[in-house]
């Protein structure tokens, strides 16, 4: 089970924050994958969706993805290329 601050917990929070910015079906499917202990798959899917959308992420949201992928030894080039938006702008949504 994940503990607060662990990548899985942070990804669950990120998925909740992305509700309304990503398609509902995608968020639901990724929630199930994350519950099935597939954080790297979920992080990759969020990155791809954010780049393709494009769906801007805050620095902290992008950092969760980068940390998850880095911890798994994955390439983070695309995650670093995600369009970013200021934290303050997102907190008012």
N, C-alpha and C positions, 0 to 999 in steps of 0.2 A: 504494500500500500504506500502511496506517495505521502510525503510529509509537506507541510507548508514550505514554500520556497523551492521545492524540487520541480524539475521540468514538467512532469505530468500535471501537477497542481497549477503551475503557471499557465500551461496550455489550456486547462479547463477554464481558467479565468479569461484567457485570451479568446477562446471560443465564445464565451458569453458576451464579451465585448464586441465581437464581430457579428453578432446577431443583428440583422438589419443592414449590414454592409455586404455580407456574402449571402448567396442564396440559402434560404431556410433549409432546403433539402441537404445541401452540402454541410452546413453546420451540424445538422442532426446526424448525418452519416459519419462525420469526423468525431463527434461526441461518442458514438458507438465504438469507433476504432480506438479512440483514446481509452475508453473504459476497458477495451480488450488488450490494453498494454502495448499499443503501437505508437508511441510518441513521435518517433522519427518519421514514420509515414504521414502522420498528421501534420507535423511541422513542414514537411515538403509540400503537402497539398495546400496548406495555407499560403506558403510562399508562392507557389504556382498561381493560385487564385488571385493573390494580391498583385502580382506582376501582370497577369492577363487582364484583370478587371479594367483598368487598374483600380486597386483599392488601397488608398494611402493608409499607412500604419504610423502610430506614434513611435518615437524612439524606443520607449520601453516595450512596446509590442514587438517591434522588430528584434530587439535584444533578446526577448524570450525565444524567438525562433532561432536566432544565431547561437544562443547558448545551448539549446537542445541539440541542434545539428553538430555543433563543435564537440559536445560531450560524447556524441556517437561517432566521431571521427569522419563526419560527412563534410562535403564541400559546402561552403557558405557564400560563395560568390553571388548567386542569385538572391539570397536573403539580404545581402548587403546592398543590392540594387533596388530593393523595394522602395517605392515612393514614400517619403516620410512627411508627416504633418505635425505641427507643434502640439505638444501635450495639452496645452490650454484650449486649443481649438477643439480637440476631441472630448475634453471633459464637459463641454457645454452641450454635447449632443444627446 
